Amino acid sequence: QVQLVESGGGLVQPRGSLRLSCAASGIIFSAYTMDWYRQAPGKQRALVAVITGGGSTNYTDSVKGRFTISRDNAKNTVYLQMNSLKPEDAALYYCHAVYRSIAQWGQGTQGTVSS
C-alpha cells in the first residue's frame, strides 16, 4: 500500500524557515518524481517544486531562491526547505509522488506564516 506522510509544518514568523519532510512507503521511491504542492484558503492547489528520480529540480517562480527541494532515496524521503518565508507562503503543503500513470498524494501539513 502506497503511503506518503508529511511532517514539519508549523507556525513561523515572516522571514523565518520551515523544513517539510515526506516519508514514502510502498513504492520504489527512487523511480518516482516527487512534488510539493500547496493550497491556500480559497485558492487552487498549486505546484511548488519538483524533483525527479535523478535529482533534477524545478520551482515555481515565486519560491525560486527561497525554497529548496531535495530527496534521500536511502530514506525514501523528500524534503522542502523553505527560507525567507512570506505571509503569502502560508498554505497546506502536500507531497505528491508520480511514476508514469501512477500518482499518490499525502494528507498535507500546514505551514502558517504570521507575526
MDAnalysis code that builds the backbone (N, CA, C; Angstrom):
import MDAnalysis as mda
import numpy as np

u = mda.Universe.empty(345, n_residues=115, atom_resindex=np.repeat(np.arange(115), 3), trajectory=True)
u.add_TopologyAttr("name", ["N", "CA", "C"] * 115)
u.add_TopologyAttr("resid", np.arange(1, 116))
u.add_TopologyAttr("resname", ["GLN", "VAL", "GLN", "LEU", "VAL", "GLU", "SER", "GLY", "GLY", "GLY", "LEU", "VAL", "GLN", "PRO", "ARG", "GLY", "SER", "LEU", "ARG", "LEU", "SER", "CYS", "ALA", "ALA", "SER", "GLY", "ILE", "ILE", "PHE", "SER", "ALA", "TYR", "THR", "MET", "ASP", "TRP", "TYR", "ARG", "GLN", "ALA", "PRO", "GLY", "LYS", "GLN", "ARG", "ALA", "LEU", "VAL", "ALA", "VAL", "ILE", "THR", "GLY", "GLY", "GLY", "SER", "THR", "ASN", "TYR", "THR", "ASP", "SER", "VAL", "LYS", "GLY", "ARG", "PHE", "THR", "ILE", "SER", "ARG", "ASP", "ASN", "ALA", "LYS", "ASN", "THR", "VAL", "TYR", "LEU", "GLN", "MET", "ASN", "SER", "LEU", "LYS", "PRO", "GLU", "ASP", "ALA", "ALA", "LEU", "TYR", "TYR", "CYS", "HIS", "ALA", "VAL", "TYR", "ARG", "SER", "ILE", "ALA", "GLN", "TRP", "GLY", "GLN", "GLY", "THR", "GLN", "GLY", "THR", "VAL", "SER", "SER"])
u.atoms.positions = np.array([
    [0.841, -1.182, 0.000],
    [0.000, 0.000, 0.000],
    [0.882, 1.239, 0.000],
    [0.597, 2.143, -0.943],
    [1.380, 3.369, -1.064],
    [0.952, 4.351, 0.020],
    [1.931, 4.939, 0.683],
    [1.631, 5.911, 1.718],
    [2.669, 7.024, 1.688],
    [2.195, 8.263, 1.773],
    [3.050, 9.433, 1.884],
    [2.659, 10.165, 3.156],
    [3.622, 10.417, 4.014],
    [3.341, 11.063, 5.291],
    [4.200, 12.309, 5.414],
    [3.536, 13.470, 5.417],
    [4.248, 14.737, 5.558],
    [4.400, 15.118, 7.028],
    [5.431, 15.882, 7.293],
    [5.662, 16.426, 8.626],
    [6.489, 17.692, 8.497],
    [6.586, 18.435, 9.593],
    [7.445, 19.605, 9.613],
    [6.744, 20.931, 9.507],
    [5.443, 20.906, 9.309],
    [4.707, 22.163, 9.248],
    [4.626, 22.819, 10.616],
    [4.180, 24.064, 10.606],
    [4.045, 24.773, 11.878],
    [3.854, 26.251, 11.654],
    [3.979, 27.000, 12.734],
    [3.833, 28.449, 12.703],
    [5.213, 29.090, 12.750],
    [5.438, 30.023, 11.839],
    [6.724, 30.709, 11.788],
    [6.474, 32.175, 11.459],
    [7.350, 33.029, 11.924],
    [7.234, 34.449, 11.622],
    [7.746, 34.736, 10.215],
    [7.300, 35.823, 9.632],
    [7.854, 36.214, 8.325],
    [9.376, 36.282, 8.381],
    [9.986, 35.857, 7.294],
    [11.447, 35.748, 7.138],
    [12.024, 34.539, 7.870],
    [11.158, 33.735, 8.475],
    [11.614, 32.521, 9.123],
    [11.719, 31.357, 8.156],
    [11.989, 30.172, 8.712],
    [12.209, 28.974, 7.906],
    [11.405, 27.797, 8.444],
    [11.066, 26.918, 7.538],
    [10.475, 25.626, 7.869],
    [11.089, 24.576, 6.968],
    [11.190, 23.362, 7.480],
    [11.651, 22.245, 6.661],
    [10.584, 21.152, 6.693],
    [9.982, 20.917, 5.550],
    [8.973, 19.883, 5.435],
    [9.621, 18.576, 4.998],
    [9.069, 17.480, 5.500],
    [9.527, 16.155, 5.107],
    [8.335, 15.338, 4.636],
    [8.600, 14.416, 3.735],
    [7.571, 13.499, 3.254],
    [8.199, 12.120, 3.165],
    [7.738, 11.231, 4.013],
    [8.252, 9.865, 4.037],
    [7.329, 8.970, 3.217],
    [7.911, 8.240, 2.281],
    [7.133, 7.379, 1.383],
    [7.337, 5.915, 1.752],
    [6.291, 5.145, 1.572],
    [6.382, 3.701, 1.746],
    [5.488, 3.036, 0.704],
    [5.836, 1.800, 0.391],
    [5.026, 1.046, -0.559],
    [5.323, 1.337, -2.020],
    [6.403, 2.096, -2.280],
    [6.779, 2.402, -3.660],
    [8.281, 2.216, -3.832],
    [8.701, 2.064, -5.090],
    [10.137, 2.098, -5.400],
    [10.490, 3.575, -5.505],
    [10.857, 4.147, -4.390],
    [10.938, 5.599, -4.239],
    [11.828, 6.249, -5.299],
    [12.956, 5.634, -5.584],
    [13.922, 6.264, -6.490],
    [13.383, 6.410, -7.909],
    [12.353, 5.663, -8.243],
    [11.783, 5.732, -9.590],
    [10.772, 6.857, -9.743],
    [10.330, 7.404, -8.635],
    [9.244, 8.372, -8.654],
    [9.759, 9.811, -8.725],
    [9.075, 10.605, -9.502],
    [9.206, 12.048, -9.405],
    [8.374, 12.500, -8.207],
    [8.978, 13.331, -7.378],
    [8.312, 13.799, -6.165],
    [8.069, 15.306, -6.274],
    [6.870, 15.708, -5.894],
    [6.489, 17.120, -5.980],
    [6.004, 17.604, -4.616],
    [6.097, 18.906, -4.432],
    [5.389, 19.577, -3.351],
    [4.388, 20.541, -3.984],
    [3.155, 20.457, -3.512],
    [2.102, 21.382, -3.889],
    [1.674, 22.141, -2.633],
    [0.955, 23.230, -2.839],
    [0.360, 23.928, -1.699],
    [-1.005, 24.472, -2.092],
    [-1.837, 24.619, -1.066],
    [-3.173, 25.148, -1.275],
    [-3.504, 26.094, -0.138],
    [-3.697, 27.341, -0.496],
    [-4.102, 28.353, 0.469],
    [-5.629, 28.431, 0.484],
    [-6.210, 28.934, 1.571],
    [-7.666, 29.035, 1.644],
    [-8.242, 29.826, 0.477],
    [-9.249, 29.266, -0.182],
    [-9.898, 29.936, -1.287],
    [-9.158, 29.884, -2.606],
    [-8.021, 29.161, -2.632],
    [-7.228, 29.078, -3.859],
    [-7.073, 27.630, -4.294],
    [-6.712, 27.468, -5.547],
    [-6.487, 26.125, -6.067],
    [-5.137, 25.593, -5.604],
    [-5.046, 24.280, -5.567],
    [-3.771, 23.642, -5.253],
    [-2.790, 23.956, -6.382],
    [-1.571, 24.329, -6.012],
    [-0.586, 24.760, -6.999],
    [0.749, 24.074, -6.763],
    [1.427, 23.788, -7.853],
    [2.733, 23.156, -7.786],
    [3.773, 24.138, -7.252],
    [4.596, 23.659, -6.330],
    [5.636, 24.494, -5.735],
    [7.022, 24.088, -6.244],
    [7.305, 22.783, -6.177],
    [8.641, 22.311, -6.532],
    [8.565, 20.859, -6.963],
    [9.513, 20.486, -7.814],
    [9.571, 19.132, -8.374],
    [11.007, 18.625, -8.283],
    [11.153, 17.335, -7.996],
    [12.460, 16.695, -8.085],
    [12.260, 15.332, -8.718],
    [13.028, 15.069, -9.773],
    [12.922, 13.785, -10.448],
    [13.710, 12.718, -9.694],
    [13.563, 11.483, -10.136],
    [14.326, 10.409, -9.524],
    [15.824, 10.617, -9.664],
    [16.226, 11.286, -10.732],
    [17.632, 11.567, -10.966],
    [18.142, 12.814, -10.269],
    [17.236, 13.540, -9.624],
    [17.645, 14.701, -8.838],
    [17.489, 16.047, -9.523],
    [16.936, 16.073, -10.713],
    [16.683, 17.359, -11.371],
    [15.525, 18.063, -10.672],
    [15.661, 19.374, -10.537],
    [14.666, 20.138, -9.786],
    [14.082, 21.269, -10.619],
    [12.899, 21.688, -10.198],
    [12.261, 22.846, -10.816],
    [11.351, 23.476, -9.772],
    [11.160, 24.794, -9.902],
    [10.395, 25.537, -8.904],
    [9.446, 26.518, -9.572],
    [8.347, 26.779, -8.905],
    [7.516, 27.875, -9.353],
    [8.250, 29.182, -9.083],
    [8.004, 30.181, -9.906],
    [8.797, 31.412, -9.853],
    [8.766, 32.076, -8.483],
    [7.643, 32.022, -7.799],
    [7.501, 32.766, -6.541],
    [8.358, 32.226, -5.405],
    [8.908, 31.025, -5.541],
    [9.719, 30.458, -4.467],
    [11.176, 30.271, -4.868],
    [11.509, 30.560, -6.104],
    [12.903, 30.390, -6.556],
    [13.839, 31.238, -5.710],
    [14.933, 30.624, -5.286],
    [15.903, 31.312, -4.453],
    [15.591, 31.262, -2.971],
    [14.379, 30.818, -2.622],
    [13.995, 30.741, -1.203],
    [13.747, 29.300, -0.754],
    [13.195, 28.484, -1.644],
    [12.862, 27.095, -1.311],
    [13.839, 26.159, -2.011],
    [14.119, 25.037, -1.362],
    [14.965, 24.001, -1.945],
    [14.318, 22.643, -1.730],
    [14.114, 21.931, -2.821],
    [13.598, 20.566, -2.743],
    [14.779, 19.601, -2.850],
    [14.744, 18.536, -2.052],
    [15.813, 17.539, -2.093],
    [15.197, 16.194, -1.738],
    [15.969, 15.158, -1.971],
    [15.472, 13.818, -1.663],
    [16.612, 12.954, -1.161],
    [16.254, 11.988, -0.327],
    [17.194, 10.985, 0.171],
    [16.586, 9.637, -0.186],
    [17.064, 9.061, -1.257],
    [16.475, 7.800, -1.722],
    [16.712, 6.652, -0.746],
    [17.768, 6.741, 0.036],
    [18.033, 5.695, 1.032],
    [17.002, 5.725, 2.156],
    [16.436, 6.911, 2.403],
    [15.440, 7.060, 3.464],
    [14.019, 7.170, 2.921],
    [13.874, 7.071, 1.594],
    [12.545, 7.198, 0.971],
    [11.850, 8.488, 1.397],
    [12.604, 9.562, 1.426],
    [12.081, 10.825, 1.943],
    [12.432, 11.975, 1.008],
    [11.472, 12.869, 0.836],
    [11.692, 14.104, 0.090],
    [11.490, 15.264, 1.060],
    [12.266, 16.319, 0.858],
    [12.260, 17.466, 1.761],
    [11.931, 18.745, 0.985],
    [11.414, 19.709, 1.707],
    [11.255, 21.048, 1.166],
    [11.755, 22.022, 2.225],
    [12.918, 22.604, 1.975],
    [13.473, 23.616, 2.851],
    [12.932, 24.964, 2.409],
    [12.242, 25.640, 3.298],
    [11.604, 26.913, 2.964],
    [12.225, 28.011, 3.810],
    [12.900, 28.928, 3.169],
    [13.554, 30.046, 3.848],
    [12.912, 31.366, 3.439],
    [13.187, 32.378, 4.210],
    [12.669, 33.727, 3.926],
    [11.168, 33.694, 3.669],
    [10.465, 33.037, 4.545],
    [9.027, 32.830, 4.339],
    [8.263, 34.139, 4.401],
    [7.236, 34.197, 3.577],
    [6.361, 35.359, 3.483],
    [4.944, 34.949, 3.880],
    [4.139, 35.894, 4.280],
    [2.746, 35.542, 4.634],
    [2.029, 34.818, 3.504],
    [2.345, 35.154, 2.267],
    [1.674, 34.502, 1.132],
    [2.122, 33.063, 0.915],
    [3.132, 32.609, 1.655],
    [3.543, 31.203, 1.590],
    [2.690, 30.319, 2.497],
    [1.869, 30.922, 3.341],
    [1.034, 30.143, 4.248],
    [0.046, 29.302, 3.458],
    [0.039, 27.999, 3.732],
    [-0.812, 27.093, 2.970],
    [-0.730, 25.702, 3.578],
    [-1.600, 24.845, 3.072],
    [-1.485, 23.421, 3.358],
    [-0.570, 22.835, 2.280],
    [0.520, 22.236, 2.690],
    [1.522, 21.716, 1.770],
    [1.348, 20.205, 1.617],
    [1.272, 19.781, 0.358],
    [1.047, 18.382, 0.036],
    [2.256, 17.787, -0.684],
    [2.579, 16.576, -0.329],
    [3.562, 15.783, -1.035],
    [2.840, 14.963, -2.108],
    [3.495, 14.775, -3.232],
    [2.870, 14.093, -4.375],
    [3.921, 13.246, -5.061],
    [3.578, 11.998, -5.323],
    [4.504, 11.065, -5.975],
    [3.931, 10.649, -7.320],
    [4.770, 10.663, -8.339],
    [4.308, 10.334, -9.693],
    [5.284, 9.378, -10.356],
    [4.724, 8.340, -10.962],
    [5.505, 7.425, -11.799],
    [4.606, 6.954, -12.924],
    [4.915, 7.361, -14.115],
    [4.086, 7.064, -15.294],
    [2.652, 7.468, -14.993],
    [1.708, 6.550, -14.984],
    [0.301, 6.894, -14.767],
    [-0.104, 6.784, -13.300],
    [0.852, 6.492, -12.437],
    [0.552, 6.316, -11.021],
    [0.825, 7.615, -10.283],
    [-0.119, 8.034, -9.470],
    [0.057, 9.248, -8.678],
    [-0.531, 9.037, -7.288],
    [0.129, 9.596, -6.298],
    [-0.310, 9.434, -4.922],
    [-0.097, 10.741, -4.173],
    [-1.061, 11.114, -3.329],
    [-0.984, 12.317, -2.518],
    [-0.805, 11.966, -1.044],
    [-0.107, 12.829, -0.349],
    [-0.090, 12.763, 1.094],
    [-1.280, 13.519, 1.663],
    [-1.351, 13.548, 2.991],
    [-2.509, 14.157, 3.649],
    [-2.331, 15.643, 3.883],
    [-1.125, 16.135, 3.737],
    [-0.849, 17.558, 3.870],
    [-0.313, 17.933, 5.234],
    [0.473, 18.998, 5.257],
    [0.964, 19.560, 6.503],
    [0.844, 21.074, 6.406],
    [0.384, 21.699, 7.477],
    [0.058, 23.119, 7.445],
    [1.282, 23.971, 7.741],
    [1.515, 24.929, 6.883],
    [2.539, 25.924, 7.141],
    [1.884, 27.278, 7.308],
    [2.097, 27.906, 8.448],
    [1.481, 29.191, 8.745],
    [2.574, 30.229, 8.953],
    [2.451, 31.347, 8.280],
    [3.428, 32.427, 8.374],
    [2.710, 33.663, 8.902],
    [3.054, 34.034, 10.113],
    [2.342, 35.146, 10.735],
    [3.190, 35.730, 11.848],
    [3.091, 37.051, 12.002],
    [3.790, 37.693, 13.101],
    [2.869, 37.815, 14.319],
])
